[in-house]
Structure formats: structure tokens, C-alpha cells
């Protein structure tokens, strides 16, 4: 996969397992791919996520991996409802 991400809104999500406690954990939220210049290779883009430092603190303090799946839409509220209400997963919804 090679190329720059198109500037647009997106939803990001990470789902992980806590094997020691038999749980599925996740974090999710929304942001935007920007049109900022970036000199690199592969599949890439610059993103803007509100209160990004707060999100990074959560990721580090809770042992999550930082790679996420993204979808070019704003669907975080629906994912959060599905994960918490219907699947019973522990989910951090970064607003």
C-alpha cells in the first residue's frame, strides 16, 4: 500500500485482548486527515485529533498498541454504542 491519505474526516478504532483477564478492550474516536506536507513513503498522512495528548496518555498508560484501523466516516458514536451496550466491551471513547 503506497500513497497519501485523502484529506477527510475519519473514525479510528483499536480493539485488543487482555488475555490475562479474558476481556476485549477498545478505544475509538474521530479526527481528520489534513493536507499538511509530509516527506515520507508508504501509506501515510497527517491527522488532527482533538486533545491528542490526552489520547496518547490513555494509550500508553493502558498498554494499548498505537496502530489503529480508520474508516473515512464519522461513526464513533455508533461503534461506541455497539461495543459497550451490545457486546459489553470496555471501551474508551475519546471525544
Secondary structure, DSSP 8 states (H G I E B T S, - for coil): --EE--S-EEEEEEEEEETTTTEEEEEEEEEEE--------SEE--EE-TTHHHHHHHHHHTT--S--EEESS--HHHHHHIIIIIS--EEEEE-
